[in-house]
Amino acid sequence: MSVAELKERHMAATETVNSLRERLKQKRLLLLDTDVAGYARAQGKSPVTFGPTDLVCCRTLQGHTGKVYSLDWTTEKNRIVSASQDGRLIVWNALTSQKTHAIKLPCAWVMTCAFSPNGLSVACGGLDSVCSIFNLNSPTDKDGNLPISKMLSGHKGYVSSCQYVPDEDTHLITSSGDQTCVLWDISTGLRTSVFGGEFQSGHTADVLSYDGSHHYVNTFEHIKSVSISASNSRMFVSGSCDATARLWDTRAASRAVRTFHGHEGDVNSVRFFPDGNRFGTGSDDGTCRLFDIRTGHQLQVYHQQHGDSEVPHVTSIAFSISGRLLFASYSNGHCYVWDTLLAKIMMVVLNLGSLQNSHDSRISCLGLSADGSALCTGSWDTNLKIWAFGGHRRVI
Protein backbone atom coordinates (compact mmCIF):
# COMPACT_ATOMS: atom_id res chain seq x y z
CA MET A 1 0.00 0.00 0.00
CA SER A 2 1.40 3.38 -1.03
CA VAL A 3 1.91 6.33 1.27
CA ALA A 4 -0.81 8.27 -0.56
CA GLU A 5 -3.29 5.43 0.02
CA LEU A 6 -2.37 5.27 3.70
CA LYS A 7 -2.91 9.01 4.06
CA GLU A 8 -6.28 8.74 2.32
CA ARG A 9 -7.38 5.91 4.60
CA HIS A 10 -6.17 7.83 7.64
CA MET A 11 -8.15 10.92 6.61
CA ALA A 12 -11.26 8.83 6.04
CA ALA A 13 -10.89 7.15 9.43
CA THR A 14 -10.41 10.54 11.11
CA GLU A 15 -13.57 11.88 9.49
CA THR A 16 -15.49 8.80 10.66
CA VAL A 17 -14.23 9.21 14.22
CA ASN A 18 -15.14 12.92 14.26
CA SER A 19 -18.59 12.13 12.88
CA LEU A 20 -19.19 9.47 15.53
CA ARG A 21 -17.93 11.82 18.24
CA GLU A 22 -20.38 14.51 17.11
CA ARG A 23 -23.25 12.02 17.03
CA LEU A 24 -22.34 10.85 20.54
CA LYS A 25 -22.24 14.46 21.70
CA GLN A 26 -25.75 15.07 20.32
CA LYS A 27 -27.06 11.88 21.97
CA ARG A 28 -25.64 13.01 25.30
CA LEU A 29 -27.24 16.43 24.92
CA LEU A 30 -30.63 14.80 24.38
CA LEU A 31 -30.24 12.97 27.70
CA LEU A 32 -29.42 16.17 29.57
CA ASP A 33 -32.88 17.56 30.28
CA THR A 34 -31.46 19.93 32.91
CA ASP A 35 -28.25 21.01 34.60
CA VAL A 36 -27.29 21.37 38.24
CA ALA A 37 -28.45 25.00 38.40
CA GLY A 38 -31.82 24.22 36.80
CA TYR A 39 -32.46 21.34 39.18
CA ALA A 40 -31.39 23.39 42.22
CA ARG A 41 -33.72 26.22 41.30
CA ALA A 42 -36.57 23.76 40.79
CA GLN A 43 -35.92 22.45 44.31
CA GLY A 44 -36.13 25.96 45.72
CA LYS A 45 -32.45 26.22 46.66
CA SER A 46 -31.31 29.68 47.72
CA PRO A 47 -27.99 31.18 46.60
CA VAL A 48 -25.18 31.58 49.10
CA THR A 49 -24.63 35.26 49.85
CA PHE A 50 -21.31 36.85 50.68
CA GLY A 51 -20.60 40.25 52.17
CA PRO A 52 -17.40 42.27 51.74
CA THR A 53 -16.06 41.09 55.11
CA ASP A 54 -16.95 37.41 54.79
CA LEU A 55 -13.65 36.54 53.09
CA VAL A 56 -10.78 38.78 54.12
CA CYS A 57 -7.02 38.84 53.56
CA CYS A 58 -5.40 38.04 56.89
CA ARG A 59 -1.80 37.28 55.83
CA THR A 60 0.60 38.29 53.07
CA LEU A 61 3.56 35.94 52.65
CA GLN A 62 6.56 37.84 51.27
CA GLY A 63 9.89 36.22 50.46
CA HIS A 64 9.95 35.14 46.83
CA THR A 65 11.69 37.38 44.29
CA GLY A 66 10.02 35.87 41.22
CA LYS A 67 6.55 34.90 40.04
CA VAL A 68 4.83 32.29 42.20
CA TYR A 69 3.72 29.35 40.08
CA SER A 70 2.48 26.69 42.50
CA LEU A 71 1.49 26.11 46.13
CA ASP A 72 0.25 23.32 48.37
CA TRP A 73 -1.03 22.99 51.96
CA THR A 74 -0.14 20.33 54.48
CA THR A 75 -2.93 18.17 55.85
CA GLU A 76 -2.59 19.76 59.30
CA LYS A 77 -3.54 23.14 57.70
CA ASN A 78 -0.86 25.45 59.13
CA ARG A 79 1.97 25.04 56.58
CA ILE A 80 2.25 25.94 52.91
CA VAL A 81 4.92 25.20 50.31
CA SER A 82 5.31 27.49 47.31
CA ALA A 83 7.38 27.30 44.12
CA SER A 84 8.61 30.38 42.29
CA GLN A 85 10.44 31.61 39.22
CA ASP A 86 13.25 32.62 41.58
CA GLY A 87 14.27 28.94 41.69
CA ARG A 88 13.29 28.32 45.30
CA LEU A 89 10.76 26.40 47.30
CA ILE A 90 9.65 28.14 50.48
CA VAL A 91 7.85 26.39 53.32
CA TRP A 92 5.72 28.82 55.32
CA ASN A 93 4.02 28.76 58.69
CA ALA A 94 0.59 30.03 57.65
CA LEU A 95 -0.27 31.16 61.18
CA THR A 96 2.79 33.34 61.73
CA SER A 97 3.84 34.13 58.11
CA GLN A 98 7.34 32.90 58.98
CA LYS A 99 9.52 30.92 56.57
CA THR A 100 10.65 27.56 57.99
CA HIS A 101 12.60 26.43 54.90
CA ALA A 102 13.97 28.17 51.80
CA ILE A 103 15.17 25.48 49.41
CA LYS A 104 17.45 26.39 46.51
CA LEU A 105 16.63 24.18 43.53
CA PRO A 106 19.13 22.69 41.06
CA CYS A 107 16.85 23.87 38.21
CA ALA A 108 15.35 27.35 38.57
CA TRP A 109 12.51 26.59 36.13
CA VAL A 110 10.20 24.98 38.66
CA MET A 111 6.53 24.55 37.74
CA THR A 112 4.90 22.55 40.53
CA CYS A 113 5.27 21.58 44.18
CA ALA A 114 3.51 19.32 46.69
CA PHE A 115 3.62 18.33 50.36
CA SER A 116 3.77 14.68 51.39
CA PRO A 117 0.78 13.49 53.49
CA ASN A 118 2.90 13.38 56.66
CA GLY A 119 4.28 16.86 55.98
CA LEU A 120 7.90 15.72 56.28
CA SER A 121 8.82 15.97 52.59
CA VAL A 122 8.13 18.22 49.62
CA ALA A 123 8.28 17.40 45.91
CA CYS A 124 8.78 19.67 42.93
CA GLY A 125 9.30 19.48 39.18
CA GLY A 126 9.79 21.64 36.14
CA LEU A 127 11.70 22.05 32.90
CA ASP A 128 14.47 19.67 33.97
CA SER A 129 11.97 16.79 33.44
CA VAL A 130 12.73 15.48 36.94
CA CYS A 131 10.63 15.32 40.09
CA SER A 132 12.86 16.12 43.06
CA ILE A 133 12.05 15.07 46.63
CA PHE A 134 13.36 16.96 49.68
CA ASN A 135 13.25 15.62 53.23
CA LEU A 136 12.64 18.67 55.41
CA ASN A 137 14.39 16.99 58.37
CA SER A 138 17.63 16.36 56.47
CA PRO A 139 20.69 18.35 57.59
CA THR A 140 21.82 21.12 55.24
CA ASP A 141 25.11 20.96 53.34
CA LYS A 142 28.11 23.22 53.96
CA ASP A 143 26.49 25.98 51.87
CA GLY A 144 23.30 25.82 53.92
CA ASN A 145 21.25 24.15 51.19
CA LEU A 146 18.88 21.25 51.74
CA PRO A 147 20.08 18.25 49.69
CA ILE A 148 17.80 16.31 47.33
CA SER A 149 16.80 13.05 48.97
CA LYS A 150 15.44 11.42 45.80
CA MET A 151 15.27 12.24 42.08
CA LEU A 152 12.50 10.66 40.01
CA SER A 153 13.80 10.57 36.43
CA GLY A 154 11.98 9.11 33.44
CA HIS A 155 9.83 11.76 31.82
CA LYS A 156 10.87 12.94 28.35
CA GLY A 157 9.31 16.36 28.82
CA TYR A 158 8.89 18.94 31.56
CA VAL A 159 7.09 17.93 34.77
CA SER A 160 3.95 20.09 34.88
CA SER A 161 2.39 18.84 38.12
CA CYS A 162 2.84 16.40 40.97
CA GLN A 163 0.76 15.10 43.85
CA TYR A 164 1.32 12.52 46.54
CA VAL A 165 -1.17 9.67 46.74
CA PRO A 166 -3.37 10.45 49.78
CA ASP A 167 -2.22 8.72 52.98
CA GLU A 168 0.82 7.30 51.16
CA ASP A 169 4.17 9.00 51.61
CA THR A 170 5.92 6.55 49.28
CA HIS A 171 3.83 7.04 46.12
CA LEU A 172 3.42 10.09 43.93
CA ILE A 173 1.88 10.90 40.55
CA THR A 174 3.41 13.31 38.05
CA SER A 175 2.18 14.74 34.74
CA SER A 176 4.37 15.88 31.92
CA GLY A 177 4.76 17.61 28.59
CA ASP A 178 5.57 14.19 27.13
CA GLN A 179 1.79 13.47 27.20
CA THR A 180 2.06 10.96 30.05
CA CYS A 181 1.31 10.64 33.74
CA VAL A 182 3.50 8.42 35.92
CA LEU A 183 2.90 6.70 39.27
CA TRP A 184 6.20 6.54 41.18
CA ASP A 185 7.47 4.43 44.04
CA ILE A 186 9.53 7.03 45.90
CA SER A 187 11.36 4.47 48.05
CA THR A 188 12.91 2.86 44.95
CA GLY A 189 12.79 5.86 42.61
CA LEU A 190 11.17 3.69 39.93
CA ARG A 191 8.07 4.09 37.81
CA THR A 192 5.23 1.82 38.90
CA SER A 193 2.88 2.68 36.01
CA VAL A 194 2.82 4.96 32.97
CA PHE A 195 -0.50 6.39 31.79
CA GLY A 196 -1.01 7.62 28.23
CA GLY A 197 1.78 8.38 25.79
CA GLU A 198 2.08 5.39 23.51
CA PHE A 199 -1.37 4.16 24.50
CA GLN A 200 -4.23 4.98 22.17
CA SER A 201 -6.44 6.25 24.97
CA GLY A 202 -3.86 8.74 26.24
CA HIS A 203 -3.79 12.49 25.76
CA THR A 204 -2.80 13.78 22.33
CA ALA A 205 -1.10 16.90 23.68
CA ASP A 206 0.90 18.03 26.71
CA VAL A 207 -0.63 17.09 30.06
CA LEU A 208 -0.93 20.28 32.11
CA SER A 209 -2.58 19.13 35.29
CA TYR A 210 -4.08 16.42 37.34
CA ASP A 211 -6.68 16.81 40.01
CA GLY A 212 -1.85 16.90 35.11
CA SER A 213 1.83 23.38 26.03
CA HIS A 214 2.40 23.87 23.12
CA HIS A 215 5.04 26.37 24.33
CA TYR A 216 6.51 26.53 27.80
CA VAL A 217 5.44 30.15 28.24
CA ASN A 218 1.84 28.99 27.87
CA THR A 219 2.39 26.29 30.43
CA PHE A 220 3.79 28.69 32.99
CA GLU A 221 0.60 30.70 32.77
CA HIS A 222 -1.62 27.75 33.57
CA ILE A 223 -0.24 25.35 36.16
CA LYS A 224 -2.03 23.35 38.81
CA SER A 225 -1.40 20.26 40.83
CA VAL A 226 -2.46 16.66 40.41
CA SER A 227 -5.96 15.67 41.53
CA ILE A 228 -6.33 12.23 43.05
CA SER A 229 -9.68 11.22 44.49
CA ALA A 230 -9.66 11.49 48.27
CA SER A 231 -12.38 8.83 48.52
CA ASN A 232 -10.64 6.38 46.17
CA SER A 233 -6.90 6.97 45.84
CA ARG A 234 -6.70 4.58 42.87
CA MET A 235 -8.56 7.10 40.69
CA PHE A 236 -7.13 10.34 39.35
CA VAL A 237 -7.96 12.90 36.69
CA SER A 238 -5.63 14.61 34.22
CA GLY A 239 -6.13 17.70 32.06
CA SER A 240 -4.37 18.50 28.80
CA CYS A 241 -3.76 20.86 25.89
CA ASP A 242 -5.98 18.57 23.79
CA ALA A 243 -8.98 20.23 25.54
CA THR A 244 -9.96 17.03 27.34
CA ALA A 245 -9.86 15.65 30.87
CA ARG A 246 -9.33 11.93 31.42
CA LEU A 247 -10.12 9.65 34.33
CA TRP A 248 -7.54 6.97 35.13
CA ASP A 249 -7.42 3.90 37.39
CA THR A 250 -3.91 3.15 38.69
CA ARG A 251 -4.67 -0.58 38.46
CA ALA A 252 -5.21 -0.37 34.66
CA ALA A 253 -2.68 2.00 33.11
CA SER A 254 -3.23 0.86 29.52
CA ARG A 255 -6.48 2.75 28.99
CA ALA A 256 -8.21 5.80 30.42
CA VAL A 257 -11.43 4.89 32.18
CA ARG A 258 -13.23 7.78 30.52
CA THR A 259 -12.51 10.86 28.43
CA PHE A 260 -14.43 14.08 29.08
CA HIS A 261 -15.06 16.55 26.27
CA GLY A 262 -16.62 20.00 26.35
CA HIS A 263 -13.85 22.55 26.64
CA GLU A 264 -12.66 24.51 23.63
CA GLY A 265 -9.19 25.27 24.95
CA ASP A 266 -6.36 23.84 27.05
CA VAL A 267 -7.52 22.32 30.33
CA ASN A 268 -5.23 24.06 32.80
CA SER A 269 -6.60 22.85 36.11
CA VAL A 270 -8.57 19.85 37.36
CA ARG A 271 -9.78 19.17 40.89
CA PHE A 272 -11.92 16.41 42.38
CA PHE A 273 -15.19 17.37 44.05
CA PRO A 274 -15.15 16.48 47.78
CA ASP A 275 -17.43 13.44 47.32
CA GLY A 276 -15.11 11.90 44.72
CA ASN A 277 -17.93 11.32 42.22
CA ARG A 278 -17.41 14.54 40.32
CA PHE A 279 -14.57 16.83 39.34
CA GLY A 280 -14.10 20.38 38.16
CA THR A 281 -11.98 21.80 35.36
CA GLY A 282 -10.66 25.22 34.37
CA SER A 283 -9.66 26.08 30.83
CA ASP A 284 -8.21 28.60 28.40
CA ASP A 285 -11.75 28.96 27.01
CA GLY A 286 -12.58 30.99 30.13
CA THR A 287 -14.96 28.44 31.63
CA CYS A 288 -15.01 26.13 34.61
CA ARG A 289 -16.99 22.92 34.20
CA LEU A 290 -18.32 20.22 36.51
CA PHE A 291 -18.31 16.59 35.31
CA ASP A 292 -19.76 13.37 36.75
CA ILE A 293 -17.31 10.44 36.59
CA ARG A 294 -20.12 7.85 36.78
CA THR A 295 -22.12 9.02 33.76
CA GLY A 296 -19.47 10.99 31.90
CA HIS A 297 -21.90 13.90 31.63
CA GLN A 298 -21.09 17.56 31.99
CA LEU A 299 -23.23 18.82 34.86
CA GLN A 300 -22.62 22.57 34.79
CA VAL A 301 -20.66 25.36 33.12
CA TYR A 302 -19.45 28.38 35.09
CA HIS A 303 -18.61 31.38 32.94
CA GLN A 304 -19.07 35.10 32.48
CA GLN A 305 -20.22 36.92 29.37
CA HIS A 306 -17.33 38.96 27.96
CA GLY A 307 -18.85 40.26 24.72
CA ASP A 308 -16.20 41.07 22.13
CA SER A 309 -13.42 41.49 24.69
CA GLU A 310 -10.67 38.93 25.15
CA VAL A 311 -11.76 36.00 27.29
CA PRO A 312 -9.49 35.54 30.35
CA HIS A 313 -8.09 32.03 30.88
CA VAL A 314 -8.85 30.05 34.02
CA THR A 315 -5.51 29.41 35.73
CA SER A 316 -6.49 27.44 38.84
CA ILE A 317 -9.53 26.08 40.70
CA ALA A 318 -10.40 24.69 44.14
CA PHE A 319 -13.58 23.54 45.88
CA SER A 320 -14.69 24.44 49.37
CA ILE A 321 -14.81 21.60 51.89
CA SER A 322 -18.51 20.93 51.16
CA GLY A 323 -18.24 21.55 47.43
CA ARG A 324 -20.83 24.34 47.53
CA LEU A 325 -18.23 26.94 46.55
CA LEU A 326 -15.83 26.88 43.60
CA PHE A 327 -12.85 29.24 43.71
CA ALA A 328 -11.38 30.10 40.30
CA SER A 329 -8.50 32.38 39.37
CA TYR A 330 -8.15 33.99 35.96
CA SER A 331 -5.39 35.38 33.78
CA ASN A 332 -6.77 38.93 34.11
CA GLY A 333 -6.05 38.94 37.85
CA HIS A 334 -9.57 38.15 39.01
CA CYS A 335 -10.50 35.39 41.43
CA TYR A 336 -14.18 34.48 41.58
CA VAL A 337 -16.22 32.50 44.06
CA TRP A 338 -18.92 30.47 42.31
CA ASP A 339 -22.00 28.91 43.85
CA THR A 340 -21.70 25.41 42.35
CA LEU A 341 -25.43 24.75 42.73
CA LEU A 342 -26.78 27.89 41.13
CA ALA A 343 -23.83 28.76 38.87
CA LYS A 344 -23.80 32.41 39.83
CA ILE A 345 -20.82 34.52 40.84
CA MET A 346 -21.40 35.51 44.46
CA MET A 347 -18.60 38.03 44.68
CA VAL A 348 -15.26 38.93 43.15
CA VAL A 349 -12.82 37.86 45.83
CA LEU A 350 -9.77 39.33 44.18
CA ASN A 351 -10.43 41.92 41.50
CA LEU A 352 -7.31 43.71 40.39
CA GLY A 353 -7.15 47.04 42.15
CA SER A 354 -10.67 46.87 43.58
CA LEU A 355 -10.04 45.38 47.01
CA GLN A 356 -7.70 46.40 49.76
CA ASN A 357 -4.70 44.04 50.08
CA SER A 358 -5.44 42.38 46.73
CA HIS A 359 -2.69 41.04 44.47
CA ASP A 360 -1.00 43.41 42.02
CA SER A 361 -0.84 40.87 39.18
CA ARG A 362 -2.41 37.67 37.92
CA ILE A 363 -3.17 34.86 40.33
CA SER A 364 -1.41 31.75 39.06
CA CYS A 365 -2.38 29.22 41.75
CA LEU A 366 -4.71 28.76 44.69
CA GLY A 367 -5.61 26.14 47.26
CA LEU A 368 -7.74 25.59 50.34
CA SER A 369 -6.49 24.44 53.73
CA ALA A 370 -7.41 20.91 54.76
CA ASP A 371 -10.16 22.09 57.11
CA GLY A 372 -11.54 24.54 54.53
CA SER A 373 -11.09 27.56 56.78
CA ALA A 374 -8.60 29.47 54.61
CA LEU A 375 -7.78 30.07 50.96
CA CYS A 376 -4.22 30.74 49.81
CA THR A 377 -3.48 32.46 46.50
CA GLY A 378 -0.13 32.79 44.72
CA SER A 379 0.58 35.51 42.19
CA TRP A 380 2.98 36.86 39.62
CA ASP A 381 3.48 39.78 42.03
CA THR A 382 5.80 37.35 43.95
CA ASN A 383 3.50 37.19 46.98
CA LEU A 384 1.12 34.68 48.50
CA LYS A 385 -1.99 35.79 50.40
CA ILE A 386 -4.13 33.90 52.89
CA TRP A 387 -7.84 34.66 52.86
CA ALA A 388 -9.98 33.57 55.81
CA PHE A 389 -13.71 33.50 56.44
CA GLY A 390 -14.42 36.53 58.60
CA GLY A 391 -17.10 37.60 61.05
CA HIS A 392 -19.62 34.89 61.88
CA ARG A 393 -19.37 33.22 58.47
CA ARG A 394 -19.17 29.49 58.94
CA VAL A 395 -16.95 27.31 56.77
CA ILE A 396 -18.95 26.09 53.77
Secondary structure, 3 states (H helix, E strand, C coil): CCHHHHHHHHHHHHHHHHHHHHHHHHHHHHHCCCCHHHHHHHCCCCCCCCCCCCEEEEEEECCCCCCEEEEEECCCCCEEEEEECCCEEEEEECCCCCEEEEEECCCCCEEEEEECCCCCEEEEEECCCEEEEEECCCCCCCCCCCCCCEEEECCCCCEEEEEECCCCCCEEEEEECCCEEEEEECCCCEEEEEEECCCCCCCCCCEEEECCCCCHHHHHHCCCCCEECCCCCCEEEEEECCCCEEEEECCCCCCCCEEECCCCCCEEEEEECCCCCEEEEEECCCCEEEEECCCCCEEEEECCCCCCCCCCCEEEEEECCCCCEEEEEECCCCEEEEECCCCEEEEEEECCCCCCCCCCCCEEEEEECCCCCEEEEEECCCCEEEEEECCCCCCC
